[in-house]
Amino acid sequence: MKPIYLFIALIFFSVLNFSQNKENKVRLSPKAEVMQVIGFTEVRINYSRPAVKGREIWGKLVPYNVVWRAGANEATKFTFSSDVIIEGKLIKAGSYSFFVIPTKSEWTIIFNKVAEQWGAFQYNEAEDALRIKVKPKKSNHFHEWLTYEITKADEYSAFISLAWEKLKVEFKVEAKN
């Protein structure tokens, strides 16, 4: 084979390989981040946003009574720059993975000390920093993409909500400072 044809073939396969790798890196559940200052405390939520895509979510894609990473890909991560009170319970400053155990009538909200996890595969209840119970509510509108929101209540408190499909769960966070 002549060197010029070999060179052209090498370029062609390199371009083809590069374009395939680029396509493989696009996430079906894109990363997102929400940040809000409450009082003097920075609250940051890092998560991946799965889409409904016509699927039945609650009780099917996300089974009831099973720990769920509350997002896609890596476990959702919350970071608090200082101590906060969540639904009346203290949690120390730091980063936590965030999990939920959904049921039809009540969800267990979990902040776990192992902040960097892939999914819920290595989840260990012994590492939980905080567990609270909340009631799911019907959302005012349909959310195709999983969404976290932080809505300020006043200077030192806010409500954090997870909304997806036709459902929403919410809990109160209060800054200690």
N, C-alpha and C positions, 0 to 999 in steps of 0.2 A: 504494500500500500504506500502511495506517495505521501511524503511528510505533510503536504498541504491538506490532503484529505483527512489525515489523522488529526491535524490541528483543528479543522472545521468540525469534525465529529466530536472532539473533546469539548470545544466551545458549546456545541449544541446540547450535549448531555449535561454540561455544567449549568447552562441556563435552565434547562428542563428540571434538573434536580433542585436548583435554587427556587424556582417558582413553585414546585411541589412542597418544599419545606416551608415556604412563606405561607401557603394555604393551610398547612397542617398546624400552624401556630395561632391561627385565629380561633379564639375561644367561643364555643357555642353559648357559654354562660359568661359574659364579659365581667371583668373585675370592676368594682365600684368602691367609692369611699364617701362617707358622710362625716362631717366634722362640725361641732357646735361648741362654743364656749358657754358654760353655765356657771354663773358667778365668776370665779377666776379659774375654773377647771375646764380643761380642754377634753372633750369626749370625742373619740374617733372610732368609726366603725368601718372595717375593711371586709368586703364580702364579694362573692360572685353571684350574678343575677341570672338564674334559670328562667326560662319562658314557659308558659302554660302549653303552647303549641297544640291546643285542642285536647289535651290529656286531662283525665280526672286526677286532681292533685291530692286532696285530703282523704286519707284512708286507702289510697291506691299507690300513686307515685311516692307520696310521703305516708308511710303506714302509721296507723295509730299505735300508741304504746311502745314505740321504738325510738331510741335516741337518734335525732337528726341534726345535722350540722348547720341548719338554718340558712342554707345557701347551696352553692355547688362548689365542686373542686375542693380547695383548701377549706378548713373549718372557718366560719366567720370569726373575726377577731375584734374585740372591743379593747380600747385603751383609754384609761382615765389618768390624767396628769396629777390628780390628787385624790384623796379619799372621797367617796361619795356614798350616799344613802340610796338604796334601790328598794322601793316599796317598803320602807321602814327598816331595812337591814343594811348594815355597814359593809362596804367592800373597799379594800385598800387600793391605793394608787398602783397602777401597773397594767399589763396586758393580759387578756384572758381569751381563751377560745369560748365561743358561745354556742350552746346546744339547746335544743328543746325536745321535750317528749310530748307530742300533741295527742289529745283525745278529742272526742266530739264536744265535750263540755268544759274541759279544763286543760291547760297546758302547764307543764313544768318548765320553767326557764332556768338554765344552768350556765354559770360562769365557771370555767375550769382553768386551773392554774397553768396547764400546759398550753401556752398560747399558740404555738406553731404545730398544727396537726393537719394531716390530709384527711378530709372527710371526718367520719366518726369511727374509723376502723381501729384506732388505738385509744379511743376514749376510755378513761378509767375513772369511775365514780369516786374513788379514794382521793382524787386530785381536785374535786369540786371545791371552789371557794365560796360559792353561794348558790342556793336553790330557792326559787319563789314559785308561787302558783298564780296564774292569771286566767281570766276567762276570754276565750276567743269571741270576736264580734263579727257580724256581717259588715263588710266594707261598704262605704257609700257608692263606690264605683269599682269596676273590674280592673284588676292589675295584671296585664299580660306578663310583665317582668317583675320578679321579686324585688321589693323596694323597702329600704329602711328610711325612716324619717325621724328627725329630732325636732320637736315643736316646743318652743319655749313657753312655759307657763308664767314665769316671772323672772326676776333677775337671778334667782338662785335655784330654779327648778325647771324641768322640762319633761315631756313625755316622749319616750322612744317607742316607735311602732314598727312592726314587721307587717307588710301587706303583700298578699299574693293571691291571685285569682279573686274570689269573692270574700276573702277572709282577712281579718286584721287582729293582731294581738298588740297590746300596749302596756307599758309599765312606766312608773314615775321614777325619775332620778333627781336627787337633790344634792347640790354642792355643799360641802361642809364649811367652806370658807366664805 
